[in-house]
Amino acid sequence: MSQGNASQHVQAVRSVYKDGLSPSSSSTSRDGGVVLLTCHFDPSTRLEFELWEDILAVFRDGLYVRYEGWIRKRIAVIPNATLEIVIDGQATHGGRSSPRQSKTGYCGF
């Protein structure tokens, strides 16, 4: 893993409902509900990845990970992208599901 910019070692994630609406997006939220998770590194494959347990620590109602319409079983890091964590439930008018975050906005485990 290179020792470059720290942003290379985080994955942006946000929650969305199964019906496709986002509980994280709100006119009062500047970041659209995006949370940055610290990446893990697999020395055998030399790839970064996320642990499902780390995602559930932030989005306890998470069902699966989705990116560009694809449901992902293996959670590989995708640089400069925001993965969607699909949660159960339906969007309500003005409702917002806030992820649990550390004070820095990073959820490093």
Chimera marker file (.cmm) of the C-alpha trace (Angstrom):
<marker_set name="trace">
<marker id="1" x="0.000" y="0.000" z="0.000" r="1" g="1" b="0" radius="0.5"/>
<marker id="2" x="1.466" y="3.330" z="-0.987" r="1" g="1" b="0" radius="0.5"/>
<marker id="3" x="1.974" y="6.018" z="1.595" r="1" g="1" b="0" radius="0.5"/>
<marker id="4" x="0.283" y="8.667" z="-0.595" r="1" g="1" b="0" radius="0.5"/>
<marker id="5" x="-2.705" y="10.846" z="0.189" r="1" g="1" b="0" radius="0.5"/>
<marker id="6" x="-4.742" y="9.599" z="3.164" r="1" g="1" b="0" radius="0.5"/>
<marker id="7" x="-7.923" y="9.865" z="1.093" r="1" g="1" b="0" radius="0.5"/>
<marker id="8" x="-6.684" y="6.883" z="-0.926" r="1" g="1" b="0" radius="0.5"/>
<marker id="9" x="-7.223" y="4.697" z="2.129" r="1" g="1" b="0" radius="0.5"/>
<marker id="10" x="-10.889" y="5.416" z="2.816" r="1" g="1" b="0" radius="0.5"/>
<marker id="11" x="-14.111" y="4.327" z="1.131" r="1" g="1" b="0" radius="0.5"/>
<marker id="12" x="-17.097" y="6.657" z="0.900" r="1" g="1" b="0" radius="0.5"/>
<marker id="13" x="-20.417" y="5.005" z="1.771" r="1" g="1" b="0" radius="0.5"/>
<marker id="14" x="-23.982" y="6.250" z="2.253" r="1" g="1" b="0" radius="0.5"/>
<marker id="15" x="-27.310" y="4.621" z="3.044" r="1" g="1" b="0" radius="0.5"/>
<marker id="16" x="-30.182" y="4.175" z="0.595" r="1" g="1" b="0" radius="0.5"/>
<marker id="17" x="-33.525" y="2.435" z="1.017" r="1" g="1" b="0" radius="0.5"/>
<marker id="18" x="-34.381" y="-0.670" z="-0.992" r="1" g="1" b="0" radius="0.5"/>
<marker id="19" x="-36.785" y="1.434" z="-3.060" r="1" g="1" b="0" radius="0.5"/>
<marker id="20" x="-33.816" y="3.542" z="-4.184" r="1" g="1" b="0" radius="0.5"/>
<marker id="21" x="-34.531" y="6.677" z="-2.154" r="1" g="1" b="0" radius="0.5"/>
<marker id="22" x="-31.786" y="7.988" z="0.068" r="1" g="1" b="0" radius="0.5"/>
<marker id="23" x="-32.455" y="8.615" z="3.759" r="1" g="1" b="0" radius="0.5"/>
<marker id="24" x="-29.032" y="10.245" z="3.937" r="1" g="1" b="0" radius="0.5"/>
<marker id="25" x="-29.687" y="13.020" z="1.455" r="1" g="1" b="0" radius="0.5"/>
<marker id="26" x="-31.207" y="16.098" z="2.923" r="1" g="1" b="0" radius="0.5"/>
<marker id="27" x="-31.067" y="19.781" z="2.135" r="1" g="1" b="0" radius="0.5"/>
<marker id="28" x="-29.483" y="20.348" z="5.553" r="1" g="1" b="0" radius="0.5"/>
<marker id="29" x="-26.707" y="17.805" z="5.002" r="1" g="1" b="0" radius="0.5"/>
<marker id="30" x="-23.688" y="19.250" z="3.182" r="1" g="1" b="0" radius="0.5"/>
<marker id="31" x="-22.109" y="15.841" z="2.560" r="1" g="1" b="0" radius="0.5"/>
<marker id="32" x="-25.276" y="13.992" z="1.481" r="1" g="1" b="0" radius="0.5"/>
<marker id="33" x="-24.894" y="11.579" z="4.403" r="1" g="1" b="0" radius="0.5"/>
<marker id="34" x="-21.585" y="10.225" z="3.121" r="1" g="1" b="0" radius="0.5"/>
<marker id="35" x="-19.386" y="8.501" z="5.699" r="1" g="1" b="0" radius="0.5"/>
<marker id="36" x="-15.729" y="7.620" z="5.114" r="1" g="1" b="0" radius="0.5"/>
<marker id="37" x="-14.623" y="4.164" z="6.275" r="1" g="1" b="0" radius="0.5"/>
<marker id="38" x="-10.952" y="3.376" z="6.769" r="1" g="1" b="0" radius="0.5"/>
<marker id="39" x="-9.815" y="0.643" z="4.371" r="1" g="1" b="0" radius="0.5"/>
<marker id="40" x="-8.162" y="-2.643" z="5.289" r="1" g="1" b="0" radius="0.5"/>
<marker id="41" x="-5.297" y="-4.089" z="3.226" r="1" g="1" b="0" radius="0.5"/>
<marker id="42" x="-4.925" y="-7.708" z="2.135" r="1" g="1" b="0" radius="0.5"/>
<marker id="43" x="-1.190" y="-8.392" z="1.712" r="1" g="1" b="0" radius="0.5"/>
<marker id="44" x="-1.765" y="-11.573" z="-0.298" r="1" g="1" b="0" radius="0.5"/>
<marker id="45" x="-3.868" y="-9.875" z="-3.001" r="1" g="1" b="0" radius="0.5"/>
<marker id="46" x="-2.409" y="-6.402" z="-2.414" r="1" g="1" b="0" radius="0.5"/>
<marker id="47" x="-5.948" y="-4.978" z="-2.536" r="1" g="1" b="0" radius="0.5"/>
<marker id="48" x="-7.869" y="-2.776" z="-0.141" r="1" g="1" b="0" radius="0.5"/>
<marker id="49" x="-11.252" y="-3.930" z="1.144" r="1" g="1" b="0" radius="0.5"/>
<marker id="50" x="-14.010" y="-3.187" z="3.656" r="1" g="1" b="0" radius="0.5"/>
<marker id="51" x="-15.367" y="-5.519" z="6.317" r="1" g="1" b="0" radius="0.5"/>
<marker id="52" x="-19.134" y="-6.001" z="6.493" r="1" g="1" b="0" radius="0.5"/>
<marker id="53" x="-18.878" y="-5.710" z="10.290" r="1" g="1" b="0" radius="0.5"/>
<marker id="54" x="-17.382" y="-2.216" z="9.898" r="1" g="1" b="0" radius="0.5"/>
<marker id="55" x="-20.275" y="-1.179" z="7.668" r="1" g="1" b="0" radius="0.5"/>
<marker id="56" x="-22.832" y="-2.579" z="10.127" r="1" g="1" b="0" radius="0.5"/>
<marker id="57" x="-21.161" y="-0.607" z="12.917" r="1" g="1" b="0" radius="0.5"/>
<marker id="58" x="-22.214" y="2.550" z="11.059" r="1" g="1" b="0" radius="0.5"/>
<marker id="59" x="-25.386" y="1.363" z="9.276" r="1" g="1" b="0" radius="0.5"/>
<marker id="60" x="-26.854" y="-1.205" z="11.669" r="1" g="1" b="0" radius="0.5"/>
<marker id="61" x="-29.840" y="-1.827" z="9.330" r="1" g="1" b="0" radius="0.5"/>
<marker id="62" x="-27.615" y="-2.576" z="6.326" r="1" g="1" b="0" radius="0.5"/>
<marker id="63" x="-28.731" y="-5.417" z="4.048" r="1" g="1" b="0" radius="0.5"/>
<marker id="64" x="-26.095" y="-5.357" z="1.273" r="1" g="1" b="0" radius="0.5"/>
<marker id="65" x="-23.711" y="-3.104" z="-0.643" r="1" g="1" b="0" radius="0.5"/>
<marker id="66" x="-24.633" y="-1.692" z="-4.030" r="1" g="1" b="0" radius="0.5"/>
<marker id="67" x="-22.555" y="0.239" z="-6.570" r="1" g="1" b="0" radius="0.5"/>
<marker id="68" x="-23.895" y="1.423" z="-9.933" r="1" g="1" b="0" radius="0.5"/>
<marker id="69" x="-26.809" y="-0.999" z="-9.685" r="1" g="1" b="0" radius="0.5"/>
<marker id="70" x="-24.677" y="-4.035" z="-8.892" r="1" g="1" b="0" radius="0.5"/>
<marker id="71" x="-25.074" y="-5.851" z="-5.599" r="1" g="1" b="0" radius="0.5"/>
<marker id="72" x="-21.623" y="-6.553" z="-4.227" r="1" g="1" b="0" radius="0.5"/>
<marker id="73" x="-20.863" y="-9.645" z="-2.166" r="1" g="1" b="0" radius="0.5"/>
<marker id="74" x="-17.141" y="-8.891" z="-1.901" r="1" g="1" b="0" radius="0.5"/>
<marker id="75" x="-16.567" y="-5.387" z="-0.641" r="1" g="1" b="0" radius="0.5"/>
<marker id="76" x="-13.574" y="-4.158" z="-2.581" r="1" g="1" b="0" radius="0.5"/>
<marker id="77" x="-12.554" y="-0.532" z="-2.302" r="1" g="1" b="0" radius="0.5"/>
<marker id="78" x="-13.534" y="1.607" z="-5.296" r="1" g="1" b="0" radius="0.5"/>
<marker id="79" x="-11.490" y="4.840" z="-5.311" r="1" g="1" b="0" radius="0.5"/>
<marker id="80" x="-13.359" y="8.116" z="-5.855" r="1" g="1" b="0" radius="0.5"/>
<marker id="81" x="-16.746" y="6.391" z="-5.595" r="1" g="1" b="0" radius="0.5"/>
<marker id="82" x="-19.522" y="6.244" z="-3.008" r="1" g="1" b="0" radius="0.5"/>
<marker id="83" x="-20.882" y="2.783" z="-2.258" r="1" g="1" b="0" radius="0.5"/>
<marker id="84" x="-24.544" y="2.564" z="-1.288" r="1" g="1" b="0" radius="0.5"/>
<marker id="85" x="-25.478" y="0.575" z="1.794" r="1" g="1" b="0" radius="0.5"/>
<marker id="86" x="-29.034" y="-0.625" z="1.194" r="1" g="1" b="0" radius="0.5"/>
<marker id="87" x="-31.162" y="-0.551" z="4.334" r="1" g="1" b="0" radius="0.5"/>
<marker id="88" x="-34.610" y="-1.917" z="5.065" r="1" g="1" b="0" radius="0.5"/>
<marker id="89" x="-37.570" y="0.431" z="5.297" r="1" g="1" b="0" radius="0.5"/>
<marker id="90" x="-39.124" y="3.158" z="3.245" r="1" g="1" b="0" radius="0.5"/>
<marker id="91" x="-38.338" y="6.823" z="2.898" r="1" g="1" b="0" radius="0.5"/>
<marker id="92" x="-40.612" y="9.205" z="4.756" r="1" g="1" b="0" radius="0.5"/>
<marker id="93" x="-41.148" y="12.860" z="3.940" r="1" g="1" b="0" radius="0.5"/>
<marker id="94" x="-38.338" y="14.766" z="5.620" r="1" g="1" b="0" radius="0.5"/>
<marker id="95" x="-37.107" y="11.606" z="7.350" r="1" g="1" b="0" radius="0.5"/>
<marker id="96" x="-33.394" y="11.058" z="7.686" r="1" g="1" b="0" radius="0.5"/>
<marker id="97" x="-31.390" y="8.119" z="8.935" r="1" g="1" b="0" radius="0.5"/>
<marker id="98" x="-28.119" y="9.361" z="10.331" r="1" g="1" b="0" radius="0.5"/>
<marker id="99" x="-25.151" y="7.038" z="10.395" r="1" g="1" b="0" radius="0.5"/>
<marker id="100" x="-23.126" y="6.763" z="13.567" r="1" g="1" b="0" radius="0.5"/>
<marker id="101" x="-19.777" y="8.501" z="13.105" r="1" g="1" b="0" radius="0.5"/>
<marker id="102" x="-16.650" y="9.253" z="15.015" r="1" g="1" b="0" radius="0.5"/>
<marker id="103" x="-15.883" y="12.905" z="15.725" r="1" g="1" b="0" radius="0.5"/>
<marker id="104" x="-13.520" y="13.084" z="12.755" r="1" g="1" b="0" radius="0.5"/>
<marker id="105" x="-16.074" y="11.696" z="10.312" r="1" g="1" b="0" radius="0.5"/>
<marker id="106" x="-13.934" y="8.614" z="9.768" r="1" g="1" b="0" radius="0.5"/>
<marker id="107" x="-15.066" y="5.232" z="10.982" r="1" g="1" b="0" radius="0.5"/>
<marker id="108" x="-11.757" y="3.469" z="11.219" r="1" g="1" b="0" radius="0.5"/>
<marker id="109" x="-11.738" y="0.036" z="12.773" r="1" g="1" b="0" radius="0.5"/>
<link id1="1" id2="2" r="1" g="1" b="0" radius="0.2"/>
<link id1="2" id2="3" r="1" g="1" b="0" radius="0.2"/>
<link id1="3" id2="4" r="1" g="1" b="0" radius="0.2"/>
<link id1="4" id2="5" r="1" g="1" b="0" radius="0.2"/>
<link id1="5" id2="6" r="1" g="1" b="0" radius="0.2"/>
<link id1="6" id2="7" r="1" g="1" b="0" radius="0.2"/>
<link id1="7" id2="8" r="1" g="1" b="0" radius="0.2"/>
<link id1="8" id2="9" r="1" g="1" b="0" radius="0.2"/>
<link id1="9" id2="10" r="1" g="1" b="0" radius="0.2"/>
<link id1="10" id2="11" r="1" g="1" b="0" radius="0.2"/>
<link id1="11" id2="12" r="1" g="1" b="0" radius="0.2"/>
<link id1="12" id2="13" r="1" g="1" b="0" radius="0.2"/>
<link id1="13" id2="14" r="1" g="1" b="0" radius="0.2"/>
<link id1="14" id2="15" r="1" g="1" b="0" radius="0.2"/>
<link id1="15" id2="16" r="1" g="1" b="0" radius="0.2"/>
<link id1="16" id2="17" r="1" g="1" b="0" radius="0.2"/>
<link id1="17" id2="18" r="1" g="1" b="0" radius="0.2"/>
<link id1="18" id2="19" r="1" g="1" b="0" radius="0.2"/>
<link id1="19" id2="20" r="1" g="1" b="0" radius="0.2"/>
<link id1="20" id2="21" r="1" g="1" b="0" radius="0.2"/>
<link id1="21" id2="22" r="1" g="1" b="0" radius="0.2"/>
<link id1="22" id2="23" r="1" g="1" b="0" radius="0.2"/>
<link id1="23" id2="24" r="1" g="1" b="0" radius="0.2"/>
<link id1="24" id2="25" r="1" g="1" b="0" radius="0.2"/>
<link id1="25" id2="26" r="1" g="1" b="0" radius="0.2"/>
<link id1="26" id2="27" r="1" g="1" b="0" radius="0.2"/>
<link id1="27" id2="28" r="1" g="1" b="0" radius="0.2"/>
<link id1="28" id2="29" r="1" g="1" b="0" radius="0.2"/>
<link id1="29" id2="30" r="1" g="1" b="0" radius="0.2"/>
<link id1="30" id2="31" r="1" g="1" b="0" radius="0.2"/>
<link id1="31" id2="32" r="1" g="1" b="0" radius="0.2"/>
<link id1="32" id2="33" r="1" g="1" b="0" radius="0.2"/>
<link id1="33" id2="34" r="1" g="1" b="0" radius="0.2"/>
<link id1="34" id2="35" r="1" g="1" b="0" radius="0.2"/>
<link id1="35" id2="36" r="1" g="1" b="0" radius="0.2"/>
<link id1="36" id2="37" r="1" g="1" b="0" radius="0.2"/>
<link id1="37" id2="38" r="1" g="1" b="0" radius="0.2"/>
<link id1="38" id2="39" r="1" g="1" b="0" radius="0.2"/>
<link id1="39" id2="40" r="1" g="1" b="0" radius="0.2"/>
<link id1="40" id2="41" r="1" g="1" b="0" radius="0.2"/>
<link id1="41" id2="42" r="1" g="1" b="0" radius="0.2"/>
<link id1="42" id2="43" r="1" g="1" b="0" radius="0.2"/>
<link id1="43" id2="44" r="1" g="1" b="0" radius="0.2"/>
<link id1="44" id2="45" r="1" g="1" b="0" radius="0.2"/>
<link id1="45" id2="46" r="1" g="1" b="0" radius="0.2"/>
<link id1="46" id2="47" r="1" g="1" b="0" radius="0.2"/>
<link id1="47" id2="48" r="1" g="1" b="0" radius="0.2"/>
<link id1="48" id2="49" r="1" g="1" b="0" radius="0.2"/>
<link id1="49" id2="50" r="1" g="1" b="0" radius="0.2"/>
<link id1="50" id2="51" r="1" g="1" b="0" radius="0.2"/>
<link id1="51" id2="52" r="1" g="1" b="0" radius="0.2"/>
<link id1="52" id2="53" r="1" g="1" b="0" radius="0.2"/>
<link id1="53" id2="54" r="1" g="1" b="0" radius="0.2"/>
<link id1="54" id2="55" r="1" g="1" b="0" radius="0.2"/>
<link id1="55" id2="56" r="1" g="1" b="0" radius="0.2"/>
<link id1="56" id2="57" r="1" g="1" b="0" radius="0.2"/>
<link id1="57" id2="58" r="1" g="1" b="0" radius="0.2"/>
<link id1="58" id2="59" r="1" g="1" b="0" radius="0.2"/>
<link id1="59" id2="60" r="1" g="1" b="0" radius="0.2"/>
<link id1="60" id2="61" r="1" g="1" b="0" radius="0.2"/>
<link id1="61" id2="62" r="1" g="1" b="0" radius="0.2"/>
<link id1="62" id2="63" r="1" g="1" b="0" radius="0.2"/>
<link id1="63" id2="64" r="1" g="1" b="0" radius="0.2"/>
<link id1="64" id2="65" r="1" g="1" b="0" radius="0.2"/>
<link id1="65" id2="66" r="1" g="1" b="0" radius="0.2"/>
<link id1="66" id2="67" r="1" g="1" b="0" radius="0.2"/>
<link id1="67" id2="68" r="1" g="1" b="0" radius="0.2"/>
<link id1="68" id2="69" r="1" g="1" b="0" radius="0.2"/>
<link id1="69" id2="70" r="1" g="1" b="0" radius="0.2"/>
<link id1="70" id2="71" r="1" g="1" b="0" radius="0.2"/>
<link id1="71" id2="72" r="1" g="1" b="0" radius="0.2"/>
<link id1="72" id2="73" r="1" g="1" b="0" radius="0.2"/>
<link id1="73" id2="74" r="1" g="1" b="0" radius="0.2"/>
<link id1="74" id2="75" r="1" g="1" b="0" radius="0.2"/>
<link id1="75" id2="76" r="1" g="1" b="0" radius="0.2"/>
<link id1="76" id2="77" r="1" g="1" b="0" radius="0.2"/>
<link id1="77" id2="78" r="1" g="1" b="0" radius="0.2"/>
<link id1="78" id2="79" r="1" g="1" b="0" radius="0.2"/>
<link id1="79" id2="80" r="1" g="1" b="0" radius="0.2"/>
<link id1="80" id2="81" r="1" g="1" b="0" radius="0.2"/>
<link id1="81" id2="82" r="1" g="1" b="0" radius="0.2"/>
<link id1="82" id2="83" r="1" g="1" b="0" radius="0.2"/>
<link id1="83" id2="84" r="1" g="1" b="0" radius="0.2"/>
<link id1="84" id2="85" r="1" g="1" b="0" radius="0.2"/>
<link id1="85" id2="86" r="1" g="1" b="0" radius="0.2"/>
<link id1="86" id2="87" r="1" g="1" b="0" radius="0.2"/>
<link id1="87" id2="88" r="1" g="1" b="0" radius="0.2"/>
<link id1="88" id2="89" r="1" g="1" b="0" radius="0.2"/>
<link id1="89" id2="90" r="1" g="1" b="0" radius="0.2"/>
<link id1="90" id2="91" r="1" g="1" b="0" radius="0.2"/>
<link id1="91" id2="92" r="1" g="1" b="0" radius="0.2"/>
<link id1="92" id2="93" r="1" g="1" b="0" radius="0.2"/>
<link id1="93" id2="94" r="1" g="1" b="0" radius="0.2"/>
<link id1="94" id2="95" r="1" g="1" b="0" radius="0.2"/>
<link id1="95" id2="96" r="1" g="1" b="0" radius="0.2"/>
<link id1="96" id2="97" r="1" g="1" b="0" radius="0.2"/>
<link id1="97" id2="98" r="1" g="1" b="0" radius="0.2"/>
<link id1="98" id2="99" r="1" g="1" b="0" radius="0.2"/>
<link id1="99" id2="100" r="1" g="1" b="0" radius="0.2"/>
<link id1="100" id2="101" r="1" g="1" b="0" radius="0.2"/>
<link id1="101" id2="102" r="1" g="1" b="0" radius="0.2"/>
<link id1="102" id2="103" r="1" g="1" b="0" radius="0.2"/>
<link id1="103" id2="104" r="1" g="1" b="0" radius="0.2"/>
<link id1="104" id2="105" r="1" g="1" b="0" radius="0.2"/>
<link id1="105" id2="106" r="1" g="1" b="0" radius="0.2"/>
<link id1="106" id2="107" r="1" g="1" b="0" radius="0.2"/>
<link id1="107" id2="108" r="1" g="1" b="0" radius="0.2"/>
<link id1="108" id2="109" r="1" g="1" b="0" radius="0.2"/>
</marker_set>
